[in-house]
């Protein structure tokens, strides 16, 4: 990967369909047969928690090859406080460029921009094998719990990164996923009919 062969900029309205198709291609059959992430981003753009200043795309030779976005959410602290934090994603890179460094470059840029805007921490669901390279660790190490997860259940997917050092000092509590991420399968199916047909496959490693 040549750091001069791409640009990262804010998403524009005329990018929406291309970004949705990019997300669809990136996530298709990864976590489930088919995917819902392209519909999720379509819905989240109109959510009050959506952060337009952190709605980013990666462009190469006039085409979009990656995207990332952030949402505002909270930690319900055990001491009664409400702690503002961010969550992230979907973040995607076009399939033929995965594992070439573009995803890390986009993520590092995104986190630096979020830090520059004064946000204190990012929590989300992901693979520590990748996101650990960008400074994420297990959220449990901060004393944070994932909503609705039974005690003792595997929480290795639940990751956190402080953007402001010490922002989560003295904070324990429960992270809340923004409601906008929860979409109905029937709505996903209806939305997906507007895209070229793709085969849904049940594959090893899928979690849904």
Buried (B, 14 or more C-beta within 10 A) or exposed (E): EEEEEBEBEEBEEEBEEBBBBBBBBBBBBBBBEBBBBBBBBBBBBEBEBBBEEBBBBBBBEEEBBBBBBBBBBBBBBEEEEEBEBBBBBBBBBBEEBEEEEBBBBBBEBBBEBBBEEEBBBBBBBBEBEBBBEBBBBBBBEBBBBBEEBEEEEEBEBBBBBBBEEEBBEEBEBBBBBBEBBEBEEEEBEEBBEEBEEEEEEEEEEEEE
